[in-house]
Amino acid sequence: MKAILAILISLIFIGLLGLRSVSTPADSASGESLMVFCTASMKQPVEIIARQYEQRVGVEVALQFGGTGTLVSQIQLAKRGDLFIAADQNAITIIKKLGLAREILPLVKQVPVVVVKAGNPKNIRTLDDLFRSDVRVGIGNPEATSIGKATQTLLADRWNEFATRLTVMKPTVTEVAMDVTIGSIDAAIVWNSTAAQFEKLETIRLPELDSHEDIVNVAVLNGSANPTAALRFARYLAARDQGASVLTASGFDVVSGENPEIETRP
């Protein structure tokens, strides 16, 4: 337990230092800027949406990626930033209880799945196959990622045995999916939305995991220096003909959103 806490503290510290080196575009013409904490599972489409928004509206969008649990801790400590895109509803509940969030908008629905290399070389078909001695399995750390926490809950009495058989436990869901891609592990439990971003992976749906559905939400943070601009970008992310169209094209199961008028730069 002490080792896990030490790792988490290190991750939070590194993340806070990284606020100066996040994914940041060129200076905006309007002079406005937004800081977005975003779950790593949404990295690919959110980067696309952010760059489109900058071109259309002229507002700079800086992105800080990480595991949802780690990001919650960073937001608590930093007490700044404009938006938080969380991979699970529980994280939103936590920041609301802490008084760190304003408006909340739902973005996409997701469920846990197993991913393997295309062709499923280890013939993984059931949950029991993940307990086989010849199968190397990875997952996101339950203390740092929403998928790890969800899996721990879903496996219940089998979690302790499962944890002892794991080959890797990573701080983000995308890292563990990448491990399957490069062949360092044979299978991983990830969100189906994450799986959709890896072309070389095959998805396996299991009844033991299908019972859990979660919502990715975007929250406007109370630490925002410009909550009006933050809400405008949140609505853009959720809009059917704007951010939501990118999410759909990326394989996400989009929650029906609004379609607001967005003021564009001249």
PyRosetta script that sets phi, psi and omega in degrees:
from pyrosetta import init, pose_from_sequence

init()
pose = pose_from_sequence("MKAILAILISLIFIGLLGLRSVSTPADSASGESLMVFCTASMKQPVEIIARQYEQRVGVEVALQFGGTGTLVSQIQLAKRGDLFIAADQNAITIIKKLGLAREILPLVKQVPVVVVKAGNPKNIRTLDDLFRSDVRVGIGNPEATSIGKATQTLLADRWNEFATRLTVMKPTVTEVAMDVTIGSIDAAIVWNSTAAQFEKLETIRLPELDSHEDIVNVAVLNGSANPTAALRFARYLAARDQGASVLTASGFDVVSGENPEIETRP")
pose.set_psi(1, -39.8)
pose.set_omega(1, 178.5)
pose.set_phi(2, -62.8)
pose.set_psi(2, -37.0)
pose.set_omega(2, 179.9)
pose.set_phi(3, -65.9)
pose.set_psi(3, -41.3)
pose.set_omega(3, 179.4)
pose.set_phi(4, -64.0)
pose.set_psi(4, -43.5)
pose.set_omega(4, 178.7)
pose.set_phi(5, -62.8)
pose.set_psi(5, -39.2)
pose.set_omega(5, 179.2)
pose.set_phi(6, -63.8)
pose.set_psi(6, -40.5)
pose.set_omega(6, 178.5)
pose.set_phi(7, -64.1)
pose.set_psi(7, -43.5)
pose.set_omega(7, -179.1)
pose.set_phi(8, -63.6)
pose.set_psi(8, -43.1)
pose.set_omega(8, 179.2)
pose.set_phi(9, -61.7)
pose.set_psi(9, -40.3)
pose.set_omega(9, 179.0)
pose.set_phi(10, -64.7)
pose.set_psi(10, -41.6)
pose.set_omega(10, 179.9)
pose.set_phi(11, -63.3)
pose.set_psi(11, -42.4)
pose.set_omega(11, 179.9)
pose.set_phi(12, -64.5)
pose.set_psi(12, -43.9)
pose.set_omega(12, -179.4)
pose.set_phi(13, -62.5)
pose.set_psi(13, -44.5)
pose.set_omega(13, 178.8)
pose.set_phi(14, -63.5)
pose.set_psi(14, -40.2)
pose.set_omega(14, 179.5)
pose.set_phi(15, -62.8)
pose.set_psi(15, -40.9)
pose.set_omega(15, 179.5)
pose.set_phi(16, -67.1)
pose.set_psi(16, -38.8)
pose.set_omega(16, 175.3)
pose.set_phi(17, -64.0)
pose.set_psi(17, -33.5)
pose.set_omega(17, -177.0)
pose.set_phi(18, -72.3)
pose.set_psi(18, -8.6)
pose.set_omega(18, 178.7)
pose.set_phi(19, -60.1)
pose.set_psi(19, -20.1)
pose.set_omega(19, 178.2)
pose.set_phi(20, -88.0)
pose.set_psi(20, -9.1)
pose.set_omega(20, -176.4)
pose.set_phi(21, -131.5)
pose.set_psi(21, 34.5)
pose.set_omega(21, 179.0)
pose.set_phi(22, -77.3)
pose.set_psi(22, 174.6)
pose.set_omega(22, 177.3)
pose.set_phi(23, -65.6)
pose.set_psi(23, 105.9)
pose.set_omega(23, -172.4)
pose.set_phi(24, -130.0)
pose.set_psi(24, 130.6)
pose.set_omega(24, -180.0)
pose.set_phi(25, -83.0)
pose.set_psi(25, -175.7)
pose.set_omega(25, 175.0)
pose.set_phi(26, -67.2)
pose.set_psi(26, 161.8)
pose.set_omega(26, -179.4)
pose.set_phi(27, -55.4)
pose.set_psi(27, 140.3)
pose.set_omega(27, -178.5)
pose.set_phi(28, -81.2)
pose.set_psi(28, 151.4)
pose.set_omega(28, 179.8)
pose.set_phi(29, -69.1)
pose.set_psi(29, -31.8)
pose.set_omega(29, -176.7)
pose.set_phi(30, -80.0)
pose.set_psi(30, -17.8)
pose.set_omega(30, -176.2)
pose.set_phi(31, 86.3)
pose.set_psi(31, -9.1)
pose.set_omega(31, 178.3)
pose.set_phi(32, -82.3)
pose.set_psi(32, 149.0)
pose.set_omega(32, 176.7)
pose.set_phi(33, -146.6)
pose.set_psi(33, 153.8)
pose.set_omega(33, 179.1)
pose.set_phi(34, -129.9)
pose.set_psi(34, 143.3)
pose.set_omega(34, 175.0)
pose.set_phi(35, -111.0)
pose.set_psi(35, 121.3)
pose.set_omega(35, -175.1)
pose.set_phi(36, -118.8)
pose.set_psi(36, 120.6)
pose.set_omega(36, 170.3)
pose.set_phi(37, -86.3)
pose.set_psi(37, 123.1)
pose.set_omega(37, -172.7)
pose.set_phi(38, -133.6)
pose.set_psi(38, 132.1)
pose.set_omega(38, 174.8)
pose.set_phi(39, -55.4)
pose.set_psi(39, 138.3)
pose.set_omega(39, -177.0)
pose.set_phi(40, -60.6)
pose.set_psi(40, -26.1)
pose.set_omega(40, -179.0)
pose.set_phi(41, -66.2)
pose.set_psi(41, -16.1)
pose.set_omega(41, -178.8)
pose.set_phi(42, -107.3)
pose.set_psi(42, 9.9)
pose.set_omega(42, -172.0)
pose.set_phi(43, -55.3)
pose.set_psi(43, -52.4)
pose.set_omega(43, -173.6)
pose.set_phi(44, -58.1)
pose.set_psi(44, -55.5)
pose.set_omega(44, -178.2)
pose.set_phi(45, -71.6)
pose.set_psi(45, -34.3)
pose.set_omega(45, -178.0)
pose.set_phi(46, -66.8)
pose.set_psi(46, -35.6)
pose.set_omega(46, 175.4)
pose.set_phi(47, -61.6)
pose.set_psi(47, -42.2)
pose.set_omega(47, 178.7)
pose.set_phi(48, -63.3)
pose.set_psi(48, -47.0)
pose.set_omega(48, -178.7)
pose.set_phi(49, -62.8)
pose.set_psi(49, -41.9)
pose.set_omega(49, -179.1)
pose.set_phi(50, -62.2)
pose.set_psi(50, -43.9)
pose.set_omega(50, -179.9)
pose.set_phi(51, -66.7)
pose.set_psi(51, -37.8)
pose.set_omega(51, 176.6)
pose.set_phi(52, -63.0)
pose.set_psi(52, -42.4)
pose.set_omega(52, -178.8)
pose.set_phi(53, -63.6)
pose.set_psi(53, -41.6)
pose.set_omega(53, 178.5)
pose.set_phi(54, -60.5)
pose.set_psi(54, -42.7)
pose.set_omega(54, 179.7)
pose.set_phi(55, -66.5)
pose.set_psi(55, -36.8)
pose.set_omega(55, -175.3)
pose.set_phi(56, -82.5)
pose.set_psi(56, -40.4)
pose.set_omega(56, -172.2)
pose.set_phi(57, -106.5)
pose.set_psi(57, -26.6)
pose.set_omega(57, 179.7)
pose.set_phi(58, 85.5)
pose.set_psi(58, 22.5)
pose.set_omega(58, 178.3)
pose.set_phi(59, -109.1)
pose.set_psi(59, 128.2)
pose.set_omega(59, 179.2)
pose.set_phi(60, -71.4)
pose.set_psi(60, 132.8)
pose.set_omega(60, 179.1)
pose.set_phi(61, -122.0)
pose.set_psi(61, 109.9)
pose.set_omega(61, 176.5)
pose.set_phi(62, -94.9)
pose.set_psi(62, 136.4)
pose.set_omega(62, -174.2)
pose.set_phi(63, -118.2)
pose.set_psi(63, 129.2)
pose.set_omega(63, 175.8)
pose.set_phi(64, -114.8)
pose.set_psi(64, 114.1)
pose.set_omega(64, -176.3)
pose.set_phi(65, -101.0)
pose.set_psi(65, 152.6)
pose.set_omega(65, 176.9)
pose.set_phi(66, 175.1)
pose.set_psi(66, 179.1)
pose.set_omega(66, 173.2)
pose.set_phi(67, -67.0)
pose.set_psi(67, 145.9)
pose.set_omega(67, -175.5)
pose.set_phi(68, -58.0)
pose.set_psi(68, -44.1)
pose.set_omega(68, 179.6)
pose.set_phi(69, -62.5)
pose.set_psi(69, -40.6)
pose.set_omega(69, 178.0)
pose.set_phi(70, -64.2)
pose.set_psi(70, -40.8)
pose.set_omega(70, -179.5)
pose.set_phi(71, -65.0)
pose.set_psi(71, -37.5)
pose.set_omega(71, 177.1)
pose.set_phi(72, -58.4)
pose.set_psi(72, -44.3)
pose.set_omega(72, 179.1)
pose.set_phi(73, -64.9)
pose.set_psi(73, -39.4)
pose.set_omega(73, 178.8)
pose.set_phi(74, -63.5)
pose.set_psi(74, -42.1)
pose.set_omega(74, 179.7)
pose.set_phi(75, -64.0)
pose.set_psi(75, -41.2)
pose.set_omega(75, 177.4)
pose.set_phi(76, -59.6)
pose.set_psi(76, -44.4)
pose.set_omega(76, -176.3)
pose.set_phi(77, -76.2)
pose.set_psi(77, -42.1)
pose.set_omega(77, -175.8)
pose.set_phi(78, -74.5)
pose.set_psi(78, -36.1)
pose.set_omega(78, -177.6)
pose.set_phi(79, 52.1)
pose.set_psi(79, 37.6)
pose.set_omega(79, 173.8)
pose.set_phi(80, -149.7)
pose.set_psi(80, 175.4)
pose.set_omega(80, -174.5)
pose.set_phi(81, 109.3)
pose.set_psi(81, 159.9)
pose.set_omega(81, -173.6)
pose.set_phi(82, -107.8)
pose.set_psi(82, -37.4)
pose.set_omega(82, -176.0)
pose.set_phi(83, -139.1)
pose.set_psi(83, 153.5)
pose.set_omega(83, 176.4)
pose.set_phi(84, -133.0)
pose.set_psi(84, 117.8)
pose.set_omega(84, 175.5)
pose.set_phi(85, -101.4)
pose.set_psi(85, 108.2)
pose.set_omega(85, -172.0)
pose.set_phi(86, -106.3)
pose.set_psi(86, 142.6)
pose.set_omega(86, -177.0)
pose.set_phi(87, -80.4)
pose.set_psi(87, -8.8)
pose.set_omega(87, 179.9)
pose.set_phi(88, -148.1)
pose.set_psi(88, 157.0)
pose.set_omega(88, -177.4)
pose.set_phi(89, -66.4)
pose.set_psi(89, -31.8)
pose.set_omega(89, -178.5)
pose.set_phi(90, -60.2)
pose.set_psi(90, -39.6)
pose.set_omega(90, 179.2)
pose.set_phi(91, -63.1)
pose.set_psi(91, -38.7)
pose.set_omega(91, 177.7)
pose.set_phi(92, -65.6)
pose.set_psi(92, -41.0)
pose.set_omega(92, 177.6)
pose.set_phi(93, -59.5)
pose.set_psi(93, -41.7)
pose.set_omega(93, -179.4)
pose.set_phi(94, -63.4)
pose.set_psi(94, -49.6)
pose.set_omega(94, -176.8)
pose.set_phi(95, -69.7)
pose.set_psi(95, -26.2)
pose.set_omega(95, 174.5)
pose.set_phi(96, -68.2)
pose.set_psi(96, -43.7)
pose.set_omega(96, 178.9)
pose.set_phi(97, -63.3)
pose.set_psi(97, -31.1)
pose.set_omega(97, 178.9)
pose.set_phi(98, -81.9)
pose.set_psi(98, -2.2)
pose.set_omega(98, 179.4)
pose.set_phi(99, 72.7)
pose.set_psi(99, 28.5)
pose.set_omega(99, -175.7)
pose.set_phi(100, -101.9)
pose.set_psi(100, -3.9)
pose.set_omega(100, -173.9)
pose.set_phi(101, -125.2)
pose.set_psi(101, 149.1)
pose.set_omega(101, 174.3)
pose.set_phi(102, -107.1)
pose.set_psi(102, -113.0)
pose.set_omega(102, -179.4)
pose.set_phi(103, -70.5)
pose.set_psi(103, 145.5)
pose.set_omega(103, 178.3)
pose.set_phi(104, -123.7)
pose.set_psi(104, 130.2)
pose.set_omega(104, 176.5)
pose.set_phi(105, -124.6)
pose.set_psi(105, 131.2)
pose.set_omega(105, 177.3)
pose.set_phi(106, -76.7)
pose.set_psi(106, 145.4)
pose.set_omega(106, -180.0)
pose.set_phi(107, -116.0)
pose.set_psi(107, -61.7)
pose.set_omega(107, -176.1)
pose.set_phi(108, -140.2)
pose.set_psi(108, 158.1)
pose.set_omega(108, 174.0)
pose.set_phi(109, -102.1)
pose.set_psi(109, 147.2)
pose.set_omega(109, 179.1)
pose.set_phi(110, -151.3)
pose.set_psi(110, 155.7)
pose.set_omega(110, 177.9)
pose.set_phi(111, -132.9)
pose.set_psi(111, 154.8)
pose.set_omega(111, 176.7)
pose.set_phi(112, -72.3)
pose.set_psi(112, 141.1)
pose.set_omega(112, 176.3)
pose.set_phi(113, -139.8)
pose.set_psi(113, 166.7)
pose.set_omega(113, 172.6)
pose.set_phi(114, -99.4)
pose.set_psi(114, 134.8)
pose.set_omega(114, 174.4)
pose.set_phi(115, -115.1)
pose.set_psi(115, 141.2)
pose.set_omega(115, 177.4)
pose.set_phi(116, -136.8)
pose.set_psi(116, 169.7)
pose.set_omega(116, 175.3)
pose.set_phi(117, -65.4)
pose.set_psi(117, 150.6)
pose.set_omega(117, 178.6)
pose.set_phi(118, -53.3)
pose.set_psi(118, 134.4)
pose.set_omega(118, -177.1)
pose.set_phi(119, 94.4)
pose.set_psi(119, -12.3)
pose.set_omega(119, 177.1)
pose.set_phi(120, 48.9)
pose.set_psi(120, 62.8)
pose.set_omega(120, -174.3)
pose.set_phi(121, -58.5)
pose.set_psi(121, -26.7)
pose.set_omega(121, 179.5)
pose.set_phi(122, -93.4)
pose.set_psi(122, 4.9)
pose.set_omega(122, 177.6)
pose.set_phi(123, 52.2)
pose.set_psi(123, 53.8)
pose.set_omega(123, 179.3)
pose.set_phi(124, -86.7)
pose.set_psi(124, 119.0)
pose.set_omega(124, -175.9)
pose.set_phi(125, -126.2)
pose.set_psi(125, -24.8)
pose.set_omega(125, -174.0)
pose.set_phi(126, -130.7)
pose.set_psi(126, 168.4)
pose.set_omega(126, 175.6)
pose.set_phi(127, -61.8)
pose.set_psi(127, -37.9)
pose.set_omega(127, 179.8)
pose.set_phi(128, -60.1)
pose.set_psi(128, -28.7)
pose.set_omega(128, 179.6)
pose.set_phi(129, -63.6)
pose.set_psi(129, -26.1)
pose.set_omega(129, 178.9)
pose.set_phi(130, -73.3)
pose.set_psi(130, -12.3)
pose.set_omega(130, 178.8)
pose.set_phi(131, -97.5)
pose.set_psi(131, -0.8)
pose.set_omega(131, -179.9)
pose.set_phi(132, -67.9)
pose.set_psi(132, 145.7)
pose.set_omega(132, -177.4)
pose.set_phi(133, -69.2)
pose.set_psi(133, -21.1)
pose.set_omega(133, -178.7)
pose.set_phi(134, -93.1)
pose.set_psi(134, 5.0)
pose.set_omega(134, -178.9)
pose.set_phi(135, -112.1)
pose.set_psi(135, 120.7)
pose.set_omega(135, 177.3)
pose.set_phi(136, -90.0)
pose.set_psi(136, 122.8)
pose.set_omega(136, -172.6)
pose.set_phi(137, -121.2)
pose.set_psi(137, 145.0)
pose.set_omega(137, 176.0)
pose.set_phi(138, -132.2)
pose.set_psi(138, 161.9)
pose.set_omega(138, 179.6)
pose.set_phi(139, -158.9)
pose.set_psi(139, 162.8)
pose.set_omega(139, 174.4)
pose.set_phi(140, -75.3)
pose.set_psi(140, 144.7)
pose.set_omega(140, 179.5)
pose.set_phi(141, -60.3)
pose.set_psi(141, 125.6)
pose.set_omega(141, -179.7)
pose.set_phi(142, -59.7)
pose.set_psi(142, -24.8)
pose.set_omega(142, 179.4)
pose.set_phi(143, -79.1)
pose.set_psi(143, -16.1)
pose.set_omega(143, -175.5)
pose.set_phi(144, -120.0)
pose.set_psi(144, -23.9)
pose.set_omega(144, -174.0)
pose.set_phi(145, -123.6)
pose.set_psi(145, 149.6)
pose.set_omega(145, 178.2)
pose.set_phi(146, -70.8)
pose.set_psi(146, -34.9)
pose.set_omega(146, -179.4)
pose.set_phi(147, -68.0)
pose.set_psi(147, -36.1)
pose.set_omega(147, 177.4)
pose.set_phi(148, -65.5)
pose.set_psi(148, -42.3)
pose.set_omega(148, 179.9)
pose.set_phi(149, -66.0)
pose.set_psi(149, -41.5)
pose.set_omega(149, 179.7)
pose.set_phi(150, -63.8)
pose.set_psi(150, -41.8)
pose.set_omega(150, -179.8)
pose.set_phi(151, -65.4)
pose.set_psi(151, -41.1)
pose.set_omega(151, 178.2)
pose.set_phi(152, -59.0)
pose.set_psi(152, -41.7)
pose.set_omega(152, 178.9)
pose.set_phi(153, -68.2)
pose.set_psi(153, -43.9)
pose.set_omega(153, -176.4)
pose.set_phi(154, -67.8)
pose.set_psi(154, -37.4)
pose.set_omega(154, -179.0)
pose.set_phi(155, -77.4)
pose.set_psi(155, -22.6)
pose.set_omega(155, 174.2)
pose.set_phi(156, 49.4)
pose.set_psi(156, -114.6)
pose.set_omega(156, -175.2)
pose.set_phi(157, -64.7)
pose.set_psi(157, -17.7)
pose.set_omega(157, -178.7)
pose.set_phi(158, -92.8)
pose.set_psi(158, -4.7)
pose.set_omega(158, -174.7)
pose.set_phi(159, -60.9)
pose.set_psi(159, -45.7)
pose.set_omega(159, -176.5)
pose.set_phi(160, -59.8)
pose.set_psi(160, -42.8)
pose.set_omega(160, 177.7)
pose.set_phi(161, -65.4)
pose.set_psi(161, -42.4)
pose.set_omega(161, 180.0)
pose.set_phi(162, -61.0)
pose.set_psi(162, -44.1)
pose.set_omega(162, -177.8)
pose.set_phi(163, -61.8)
pose.set_psi(163, -36.4)
pose.set_omega(163, -179.3)
pose.set_phi(164, -71.4)
pose.set_psi(164, -20.3)
pose.set_omega(164, -178.2)
pose.set_phi(165, -93.9)
pose.set_psi(165, -7.5)
pose.set_omega(165, -177.4)
pose.set_phi(166, -64.9)
pose.set_psi(166, 140.4)
pose.set_omega(166, 175.2)
pose.set_phi(167, -86.1)
pose.set_psi(167, -40.8)
pose.set_omega(167, 178.7)
pose.set_phi(168, -139.5)
pose.set_psi(168, 152.5)
pose.set_omega(168, 173.2)
pose.set_phi(169, -136.8)
pose.set_psi(169, 112.3)
pose.set_omega(169, -170.5)
pose.set_phi(170, -106.8)
pose.set_psi(170, 159.8)
pose.set_omega(170, -178.6)
pose.set_phi(171, -77.1)
pose.set_psi(171, -13.1)
pose.set_omega(171, 175.8)
pose.set_phi(172, -138.1)
pose.set_psi(172, 155.0)
pose.set_omega(172, -178.7)
pose.set_phi(173, -70.0)
pose.set_psi(173, -32.3)
pose.set_omega(173, -179.6)
pose.set_phi(174, -68.2)
pose.set_psi(174, -32.6)
pose.set_omega(174, 178.7)
pose.set_phi(175, -65.8)
pose.set_psi(175, -39.9)
pose.set_omega(175, -178.7)
pose.set_phi(176, -72.9)
pose.set_psi(176, -33.3)
pose.set_omega(176, 174.8)
pose.set_phi(177, -65.4)
pose.set_psi(177, -39.1)
pose.set_omega(177, 178.2)
pose.set_phi(178, -64.0)
pose.set_psi(178, -34.5)
pose.set_omega(178, 178.3)
pose.set_phi(179, -61.3)
pose.set_psi(179, -36.2)
pose.set_omega(179, 176.5)
pose.set_phi(180, -68.6)
pose.set_psi(180, -40.8)
pose.set_omega(180, -179.4)
pose.set_phi(181, -59.7)
pose.set_psi(181, -42.9)
pose.set_omega(181, -177.0)
pose.set_phi(182, -86.3)
pose.set_psi(182, -6.0)
pose.set_omega(182, 174.2)
pose.set_phi(183, 88.4)
pose.set_psi(183, 11.3)
pose.set_omega(183, 178.3)
pose.set_phi(184, -77.0)
pose.set_psi(184, -18.4)
pose.set_omega(184, 170.9)
pose.set_phi(185, -137.4)
pose.set_psi(185, 164.3)
pose.set_omega(185, -176.5)
pose.set_phi(186, -94.8)
pose.set_psi(186, -26.3)
pose.set_omega(186, -176.0)
pose.set_phi(187, -156.1)
pose.set_psi(187, 156.8)
pose.set_omega(187, 176.5)
pose.set_phi(188, -151.1)
pose.set_psi(188, 151.9)
pose.set_omega(188, 172.7)
pose.set_phi(189, -97.2)
pose.set_psi(189, 120.9)
pose.set_omega(189, -178.3)
pose.set_phi(190, -137.8)
pose.set_psi(190, 175.0)
pose.set_omega(190, 172.0)
pose.set_phi(191, -74.5)
pose.set_psi(191, 146.9)
pose.set_omega(191, 177.0)
pose.set_phi(192, -61.6)
pose.set_psi(192, -28.2)
pose.set_omega(192, 177.3)
pose.set_phi(193, -67.9)
pose.set_psi(193, -33.9)
pose.set_omega(193, 175.9)
pose.set_phi(194, -69.3)
pose.set_psi(194, -44.2)
pose.set_omega(194, -179.3)
pose.set_phi(195, -57.8)
pose.set_psi(195, -35.5)
pose.set_omega(195, -177.9)
pose.set_phi(196, -64.3)
pose.set_psi(196, -17.9)
pose.set_omega(196, -177.9)
pose.set_phi(197, -91.9)
pose.set_psi(197, 0.3)
pose.set_omega(197, -178.7)
pose.set_phi(198, -120.8)
pose.set_psi(198, 100.8)
pose.set_omega(198, -173.6)
pose.set_phi(199, -63.0)
pose.set_psi(199, -29.2)
pose.set_omega(199, -174.5)
pose.set_phi(200, -88.1)
pose.set_psi(200, 4.7)
pose.set_omega(200, -179.0)
pose.set_phi(201, -104.9)
pose.set_psi(201, 148.7)
pose.set_omega(201, 176.3)
pose.set_phi(202, -108.9)
pose.set_psi(202, 138.9)
pose.set_omega(202, -176.6)
pose.set_phi(203, -101.3)
pose.set_psi(203, 136.3)
pose.set_omega(203, 176.9)
pose.set_phi(204, -121.9)
pose.set_psi(204, 122.6)
pose.set_omega(204, 177.8)
pose.set_phi(205, -92.3)
pose.set_psi(205, 131.2)
pose.set_omega(205, 179.2)
pose.set_phi(206, -118.0)
pose.set_psi(206, 138.7)
pose.set_omega(206, -179.5)
pose.set_phi(207, -60.7)
pose.set_psi(207, -30.7)
pose.set_omega(207, -179.9)
pose.set_phi(208, -68.0)
pose.set_psi(208, -22.1)
pose.set_omega(208, -179.1)
pose.set_phi(209, -102.9)
pose.set_psi(209, -26.3)
pose.set_omega(209, -176.1)
pose.set_phi(210, -64.0)
pose.set_psi(210, -18.9)
pose.set_omega(210, -177.0)
pose.set_phi(211, -72.0)
pose.set_psi(211, -12.9)
pose.set_omega(211, -177.1)
pose.set_phi(212, -105.9)
pose.set_psi(212, 116.5)
pose.set_omega(212, 174.0)
pose.set_phi(213, -119.1)
pose.set_psi(213, 135.2)
pose.set_omega(213, 179.1)
pose.set_phi(214, -127.1)
pose.set_psi(214, 163.9)
pose.set_omega(214, -178.8)
pose.set_phi(215, -117.0)
pose.set_psi(215, 130.9)
pose.set_omega(215, 169.7)
pose.set_phi(216, -83.9)
pose.set_psi(216, 122.9)
pose.set_omega(216, -179.5)
pose.set_phi(217, -118.0)
pose.set_psi(217, 156.8)
pose.set_omega(217, 170.3)
pose.set_phi(218, -115.5)
pose.set_psi(218, 130.1)
pose.set_omega(218, -178.7)
pose.set_phi(219, -117.8)
pose.set_psi(219, 136.5)
pose.set_omega(219, 170.7)
pose.set_phi(220, -81.0)
pose.set_psi(220, 126.8)
pose.set_omega(220, -174.6)
pose.set_phi(221, -87.6)
pose.set_psi(221, 146.5)
pose.set_omega(221, 177.4)
pose.set_phi(222, -66.7)
pose.set_psi(222, -19.6)
pose.set_omega(222, 177.8)
pose.set_phi(223, -80.2)
pose.set_psi(223, 0.1)
pose.set_omega(223, -177.8)
pose.set_phi(224, -64.6)
pose.set_psi(224, 131.7)
pose.set_omega(224, 175.8)
pose.set_phi(225, -78.4)
pose.set_psi(225, -16.2)
pose.set_omega(225, -179.5)
pose.set_phi(226, -142.0)
pose.set_psi(226, 75.1)
pose.set_omega(226, -175.8)
pose.set_phi(227, -62.1)
pose.set_psi(227, -28.2)
pose.set_omega(227, 178.6)
pose.set_phi(228, -66.0)
pose.set_psi(228, -47.0)
pose.set_omega(228, 178.4)
pose.set_phi(229, -66.1)
pose.set_psi(229, -36.1)
pose.set_omega(229, 179.3)
pose.set_phi(230, -64.7)
pose.set_psi(230, -44.9)
pose.set_omega(230, 179.0)
pose.set_phi(231, -64.7)
pose.set_psi(231, -36.4)
pose.set_omega(231, 178.9)
pose.set_phi(232, -61.3)
pose.set_psi(232, -42.4)
pose.set_omega(232, 179.0)
pose.set_phi(233, -71.6)
pose.set_psi(233, -35.8)
pose.set_omega(233, 176.9)
pose.set_phi(234, -60.0)
pose.set_psi(234, -42.6)
pose.set_omega(234, 179.2)
pose.set_phi(235, -68.5)
pose.set_psi(235, -33.1)
pose.set_omega(235, 176.5)
pose.set_phi(236, -65.1)
pose.set_psi(236, -42.6)
pose.set_omega(236, 178.1)
pose.set_phi(237, -57.7)
pose.set_psi(237, -38.1)
pose.set_omega(237, -174.6)
pose.set_phi(238, -90.0)
pose.set_psi(238, -12.0)
pose.set_omega(238, -173.3)
pose.set_phi(239, -68.6)
pose.set_psi(239, 137.3)
pose.set_omega(239, -174.7)
pose.set_phi(240, -57.7)
pose.set_psi(240, -43.9)
pose.set_omega(240, -175.8)
pose.set_phi(241, -93.8)
pose.set_psi(241, 8.1)
pose.set_omega(241, -177.8)
pose.set_phi(242, -125.6)
pose.set_psi(242, -106.5)
pose.set_omega(242, -177.8)
pose.set_phi(243, -59.6)
pose.set_psi(243, -40.1)
pose.set_omega(243, -176.8)
pose.set_phi(244, -62.5)
pose.set_psi(244, -30.3)
pose.set_omega(244, 179.0)
pose.set_phi(245, -67.9)
pose.set_psi(245, -35.1)
pose.set_omega(245, 176.2)
pose.set_phi(246, -68.1)
pose.set_psi(246, -42.2)
pose.set_omega(246, 179.3)
pose.set_phi(247, -62.1)
pose.set_psi(247, -42.0)
pose.set_omega(247, 178.7)
pose.set_phi(248, -63.3)
pose.set_psi(248, -44.3)
pose.set_omega(248, 179.6)
pose.set_phi(249, -64.2)
pose.set_psi(249, -24.7)
pose.set_omega(249, 179.7)
pose.set_phi(250, -87.9)
pose.set_psi(250, 2.4)
pose.set_omega(250, 176.2)
pose.set_phi(251, 94.4)
pose.set_psi(251, 11.8)
pose.set_omega(251, -179.4)
pose.set_phi(252, -86.5)
pose.set_psi(252, 149.8)
pose.set_omega(252, 175.9)
pose.set_phi(253, -90.0)
pose.set_psi(253, 93.4)
pose.set_omega(253, -170.9)
pose.set_phi(254, -75.8)
pose.set_psi(254, 136.9)
pose.set_omega(254, 171.5)
pose.set_phi(255, -77.0)
pose.set_psi(255, 132.1)
pose.set_omega(255, -178.5)
pose.set_phi(256, -54.1)
pose.set_psi(256, 120.4)
pose.set_omega(256, -176.4)
pose.set_phi(257, -114.1)
pose.set_psi(257, 178.2)
pose.set_omega(257, 178.2)
pose.set_phi(258, -80.7)
pose.set_psi(258, 173.2)
pose.set_omega(258, 179.6)
pose.set_phi(259, -133.8)
pose.set_psi(259, 72.3)
pose.set_omega(259, -173.6)
pose.set_phi(260, -73.9)
pose.set_psi(260, 158.5)
pose.set_omega(260, 172.4)
pose.set_phi(261, -77.4)
pose.set_psi(261, 127.2)
pose.set_omega(261, -179.6)
pose.set_phi(262, -107.7)
pose.set_psi(262, 124.2)
pose.set_omega(262, 178.1)
pose.set_phi(263, -71.0)
pose.set_psi(263, 125.3)
pose.set_omega(263, -177.1)
pose.set_phi(264, -102.5)
pose.set_psi(264, 159.8)
pose.set_omega(264, 179.6)
pose.set_phi(265, -73.5)
pose.set_psi(265, 150.3)
pose.set_omega(265, 179.3)
pose.set_phi(266, -69.5)
pose.dump_pdb("model.pdb")
